[in-house]
Amino acid sequence: MTTPLSYIPSPPVNGFHLGPLFVHFYGLMYVIGIALAVFITQRRVRAAGGDPSIVADVALWAVPAGIIGGRIYFDITTPGQISPHTWWGVFAVWNGGLGIWGGIAGGALAGIWRLRRHRVAFAPFADAVAPALLVAQAVGRIGNYFNQELFGKPTTLPWALVISPGHRPAGYAAYRTFHPTFLYELIFDLALAALLVWLGHHRKIRPPGLFALYVTGYSAFRIFEESLRIDFSEHILGLRLNTFVASALTIAGIIWFVMSQRRKPTPVPSSPASPTDPGGGAAAEADAGSGTGESEAGEDSDNPSAADDAAVARGAE
């Protein structure tokens, strides 16, 4: 296979030494991505009138849960790719191997738990965090470049990626350049994040509509990406396992979005003003309309009010 006139070179190293420690670029990119996600979400929550300090608390629990969930998904779905082949290989996340589906599931479960503890509704918060997650995923894909992983079929396109012989899959040793599928995903993630922010500002999307669109859009792209990737994967009926997962989540995301937009807002009862407090009714209405999903009772966190929806639609997106 001829080498194209232009191409993306393979990285010479995958990390650097910091004293006695070796810092992997893969892990460093995830740290940067997580920090950006927290920062972006805090700004969006603050813009919607909520408490940005809640974001740090949610991240403190959701990030470790997401890493654990992502590693569990990887270990279960691709056991042959666990490296090194030792008892502790299942924990070696620094070598790569985090399944995005498991990461989202683990992080979401921990996040919902923390939101309920703070009596904050999930739907508006999910809309605030959706673009931030995409930015974090995009930065994380840079780590795949340094690990020389998650690339696609051989190609001679001008943006083809050179892969070192030691990282080429079995049967592809004769090929030198491949599709940089991680780069395709990076670009798509940033574009989808920008679209979600634009929709939040210019369209009336009822929470958690933006998060549902995140699930739909990212999953749909993964169907395309899985058709290019050649790294090891379990196959069912000749298709990669993640193709079925992405297809199911695309359909689920569409249904979730449609249902969330057809849901009628819950009316907010106004308190009548008392003779001793002529402004009581107005104060009650003002209290009901503030925040990014904060509720006065624990059960309200499961049923965000129309005031929550309006607050997020005005500022969070």
C-alpha positions in Angstrom: 0.0 0.0 0.0 1.5 3.3 -1.1 1.9 6.1 1.5 -0.1 9.2 0.7 1.7 12.5 0.0 0.3 14.0 3.2 -0.5 12.1 6.4 -0.7 12.4 10.2 2.4 11.0 11.8 2.3 8.5 14.6 3.3 10.0 18.0 6.9 9.3 19.0 6.0 8.9 22.7 2.9 8.2 24.8 3.9 10.1 27.9 6.6 11.8 29.8 8.5 11.5 33.1 7.7 13.7 36.0 10.4 12.9 38.5 10.0 9.2 39.3 6.5 9.1 37.8 5.6 8.4 34.2 2.6 10.5 33.1 0.6 8.9 30.3 -0.9 11.3 27.8 -4.0 9.1 27.7 -4.7 9.7 31.4 -3.7 13.4 31.2 -6.2 14.1 28.4 -8.9 12.6 30.5 -8.0 14.8 33.4 -8.1 17.9 31.2 -11.4 16.8 29.7 -13.0 16.2 33.1 -11.8 19.6 34.3 -13.2 21.3 31.2 -16.5 19.5 31.7 -16.8 20.7 35.3 -16.0 24.3 34.3 -18.5 24.4 31.4 -21.2 22.8 33.5 -20.7 25.3 36.3 -21.0 28.2 33.9 -24.2 26.8 32.5 -25.7 26.1 35.8 -24.8 29.6 37.1 -26.3 31.2 34.0 -29.6 29.4 34.7 -29.7 30.7 38.3 -28.6 27.5 40.0 -25.8 26.8 42.5 -22.6 25.9 40.6 -21.1 24.4 43.7 -23.4 21.4 43.2 -21.5 20.5 40.0 -18.2 19.9 41.9 -20.0 17.6 44.3 -21.7 15.6 41.5 -18.3 15.3 39.7 -16.5 14.1 42.8 -18.7 11.0 42.7 -19.7 10.7 39.1 -16.2 10.8 37.7 -14.8 7.8 39.6 -18.1 6.0 39.0 -17.8 6.7 35.3 -14.2 5.4 35.2 -15.2 2.2 37.0 -18.3 1.8 34.8 -16.2 2.4 31.6 -13.6 -0.2 32.7 -16.1 -2.8 33.6 -17.8 -2.4 30.2 -14.5 -2.8 28.5 -13.4 -5.8 30.5 -16.8 -7.6 29.9 -17.1 -6.8 26.2 -13.5 -7.2 25.1 -11.8 -9.6 27.6 -9.1 -10.5 25.0 -7.9 -6.9 25.0 -7.1 -6.7 28.7 -3.5 -5.7 29.1 -1.2 -6.7 30.7 -2.3 -10.4 31.1 -2.0 -10.4 34.9 -4.5 -10.4 37.7 -4.3 -6.6 37.9 -4.7 -6.1 34.2 -8.4 -5.5 34.5 -7.6 -2.3 36.4 -4.9 -1.0 34.1 -6.9 2.0 32.7 -3.6 3.8 31.9 -3.1 1.4 29.0 -6.4 2.4 27.5 -9.7 0.6 27.6 -12.7 2.6 28.8 -16.1 1.8 27.3 -18.0 5.1 26.8 -21.4 3.4 27.4 -20.3 2.0 30.8 -18.7 5.3 31.7 -21.9 7.3 31.0 -24.1 4.7 32.8 -21.8 4.7 35.9 -21.5 8.5 36.0 -25.2 9.0 35.4 -26.2 6.7 38.3 -23.8 8.4 40.7 -24.9 11.8 39.5 -28.6 11.1 39.9 -27.9 10.0 43.5 -26.0 13.2 44.3 -28.7 15.4 42.7 -31.4 13.7 44.8 -29.3 14.3 47.9 -29.2 18.0 47.0 -32.9 18.0 46.0 -32.0 19.1 42.5 -34.1 17.9 39.5 -32.2 15.6 37.0 -33.7 16.9 33.8 -32.5 20.6 33.8 -29.1 19.5 35.2 -28.7 16.9 32.5 -29.3 19.5 29.8 -26.7 21.7 31.4 -24.1 19.0 31.4 -24.7 17.5 27.9 -22.4 19.8 25.9 -19.8 19.6 28.6 -19.7 15.8 28.3 -19.1 16.0 24.6 -16.2 18.4 25.1 -14.7 16.0 27.7 -15.1 13.1 25.2 -13.4 15.1 22.5 -10.4 15.9 24.6 -10.2 12.3 25.8 -9.9 11.1 22.1 -6.6 12.9 21.9 -5.3 10.3 24.3 -6.3 7.6 21.8 -3.9 9.2 19.4 -0.9 8.9 21.8 -1.9 5.3 22.5 -2.2 4.6 18.7 -5.6 3.0 19.2 -9.2 3.3 17.9 -8.2 3.9 14.3 -10.1 2.6 11.3 -9.5 0.8 8.0 -6.5 1.4 5.8 -6.7 4.5 3.6 -4.6 6.8 1.5 -6.6 10.0 2.2 -4.6 13.1 2.8 -5.4 12.9 6.5 -4.5 9.3 6.9 -2.8 8.3 10.2 0.5 6.4 10.3 0.4 3.5 12.8 3.5 1.9 14.0 4.0 -1.8 13.1 3.6 -2.9 16.7 0.1 -1.3 17.0 -1.3 -2.7 13.7 -4.0 -5.4 14.1 -3.4 -8.9 12.9 -3.8 -9.0 9.1 -3.0 -5.4 8.6 0.8 -5.5 9.0 1.4 -4.6 5.3 -0.6 -1.4 5.7 0.9 1.8 7.0 -1.8 4.5 7.1 -5.4 4.2 8.5 -8.5 6.2 9.1 -8.1 8.4 12.2 -11.5 7.5 13.5 -10.8 9.0 16.9 -10.2 12.3 15.1 -13.5 12.0 13.3 -15.2 11.5 16.7 -13.3 14.5 18.2 -14.6 16.8 15.5 -18.1 15.4 15.7 -18.2 15.7 19.5 -17.3 19.4 19.3 -19.8 20.1 16.5 -22.6 18.4 18.4 -21.7 20.3 21.6 -21.9 23.6 19.7 -25.3 22.5 18.1 -26.7 21.7 21.6 -25.7 25.1 22.9 -27.2 26.8 19.9 -30.5 24.9 20.2 -30.6 25.9 23.9 -30.3 29.5 23.0 -32.6 29.6 19.9 -35.1 26.9 20.4 -37.5 26.0 23.2 -36.2 22.6 24.2 -37.9 21.1 27.2 -35.6 19.4 29.6 -34.1 16.8 29.3 -34.4 17.3 25.6 -30.8 18.4 25.0 -29.5 15.4 26.9 -31.7 13.1 24.9 -30.3 14.7 21.7 -26.8 14.1 23.0 -27.6 10.4 23.5 -29.2 10.2 20.0 -26.5 12.2 18.1 -23.5 10.5 19.7 -24.9 7.0 19.3 -25.9 7.6 15.7 -22.3 8.7 14.9 -20.9 5.6 16.6 -22.8 3.5 14.2 -20.8 5.1 11.4 -17.6 5.0 13.4 -18.0 1.3 14.2 -18.3 0.6 10.5 -14.7 1.9 10.0 -12.9 0.6 13.1 -10.8 -2.6 12.9 -9.6 -3.0 16.5 -10.7 -6.1 18.3 -14.4 -6.4 19.1 -16.9 -9.1 19.8 -19.2 -9.7 16.8 -22.8 -10.7 16.6 -24.3 -11.6 13.2 -21.1 -10.3 11.5 -21.4 -6.8 13.1 -19.4 -5.3 16.0 -21.1 -5.5 19.4 -21.0 -1.7 19.8 -23.0 -1.3 16.5 -26.0 -3.0 18.2 -25.5 -0.9 21.4 -25.3 2.3 19.4 -28.3 1.4 17.3 -30.4 0.7 20.4 -29.4 3.9 22.1 -30.1 5.9 19.0 -33.6 4.6 18.9 -34.0 5.1 22.7 -32.7 8.6 22.4 -35.2 9.6 19.7 -38.1 8.2 21.7 -36.8 9.9 24.9 -36.6 13.3 23.1 -40.1 13.0 21.5 -41.6 12.0 24.9 -39.9 14.8 26.7 -41.1 17.4 24.3 -44.7 16.2 24.3 -44.8 16.2 28.1 -47.1 18.8 29.4 -45.5 21.1 32.0 -46.7 20.7 35.6 -48.6 23.8 36.7 -47.1 25.7 39.6 -49.7 26.6 42.2 -49.4 30.2 43.4 -49.9 31.0 47.1 -52.5 33.7 47.8 -51.2 36.8 49.5 -52.2 37.1 53.2 -53.4 40.4 54.8 -50.1 40.5 56.8 -47.9 39.7 53.8 -49.3 41.4 50.7 -46.3 40.2 48.7 -46.5 36.6 49.7 -48.0 35.4 46.4 -45.4 37.2 44.3 -42.6 35.9 46.5 -43.9 32.3 46.2 -44.0 32.7 42.4 -40.4 34.1 42.4 -39.2 31.2 44.5 -40.9 28.6 42.2 -39.2 30.1 39.1 -35.6 30.2 40.3 -32.8 27.7 40.0 -31.8 24.9 37.6 -34.1 22.3 39.0 -33.9 22.8 42.8 -37.0 21.7 44.6 -38.4 22.2 48.0 -39.2 18.5 48.6 -37.4 15.4 47.7 -40.2 14.1 45.6 -40.1 17.2 43.4 -36.7 16.2 42.1 -38.3 13.4 40.1 -40.9 15.7 38.5 -39.2 19.1 37.5 -41.7 22.0 37.3 -42.4 24.2 34.3 -40.4 26.9 36.2 -37.3 24.7 36.0 -37.9 24.2 32.3 -38.3 27.9 31.7 -35.1 28.7 33.7 -33.0 26.3 31.7 -34.5 27.3 28.4 -33.7 31.0 29.2 -30.1 30.6 30.3 -28.6 27.2 30.7 -28.3 26.3 27.1 
